[in-house]
């Protein structure tokens, strides 16, 4: 190996390291942006034929901004309202004072729970007030990350094909291998999104119908929680539906509890089994164990984003191994 080759490899390695260090703080956001751009690309391609590439990409970017900000605002409003309602109910009910008297009667000692609670709230308030600078710093960081998401999303839609072409050009793989790898990755990604994410959201929504019908408190919030839990194989919506059955049984609403059980065993189960079969090709579906490993590993590595990105990353790794193994005789498949 001559000096020029060594220098070229050193330069390439240094460039990759620098790029990694620059992208690492925003890795989760970049992965989410790439996933969003992948999902919206078919819509963008239809729109750009009518309004142009820039207008289409800009419109979809504004749509993502509106949905994201609307969701965050709605969530913050719900949390604030529920917190204020809880504090108001506790204050009106006098439950803390009643607890003081109960413990004094049973234990023969004065346990100032109300006073301790009030002091705790005061300390939390003081700590929050003293952390304004930290809050502003985190808010600025979140704003920059969101700004990065919007701009990268726009340019991925606008110039995504050029980016894919550039990646295929710099890889040393033959064109036919690149094409098959891209095709297999595209099919695998859509299979996971439809069979894992979309079905989970629909299953959570179907399960939430039982909560609304039976009048379980906080049904909207619990429905959203079931959509997230449905992403996790084996766990699914069972914990929340089970808790709803217990709540209804304690409140002597036995018919409602029975309805939740029957609804979970019929409608929710049918949604998971048949809808998944309708939406994806069984040959391209990843095994539940593989998805579970992807969720756990992705969440541990990337945080909440790993719920979605983890299975995609492990699916891409398995797809790359299979495609490259076939072309370079690494994997010997049995003759049929």
LINQUI-V678548 format. One record per pair of residues at least 4 apart in sequence whose C-alpha atoms are under 6 Angstrom apart, sorted by the first residue. I is the first residue (numbers start at 1). J is the second residue. Records with the same first field share a line. If there is no record, write none. Layout:
I->J / J
This chain:
20->24
23->27
33->149 / 153
37->41 / 153
44->48 / 56
47->56
48->52 / 53 / 56
54->58
55->59
57->154 / 157 / 158
61->154
64->68
66->70
89->93
96->114
100->111 / 113
103->107
104->108 / 109 / 110
113->117
148->152
149->153
152->156
155->159
156->160
180->184
181->185
190->194
191->195 / 280
192->196
193->197
194->198
195->199 / 276
199->203
200->227 / 230 / 231
201->227
204->223 / 226 / 227
207->268
208->223
210->260
211->215 / 216 / 219
212->219
214->256
219->223
226->230 / 237
229->236 / 237
230->236 / 237
232->236
238->242
245->257
248->253 / 257
249->253 / 254
259->263
263->267
264->268
265->269
266->270
270->274
271->275
272->276
291->311
293->297
294->298 / 310 / 311 / 314
295->299 / 307 / 310 / 311
298->302 / 306 / 310
299->303 / 304 / 306 / 307
302->306
306->310
311->315
320->324
321->325
325->329 / 330 / 331
326->331
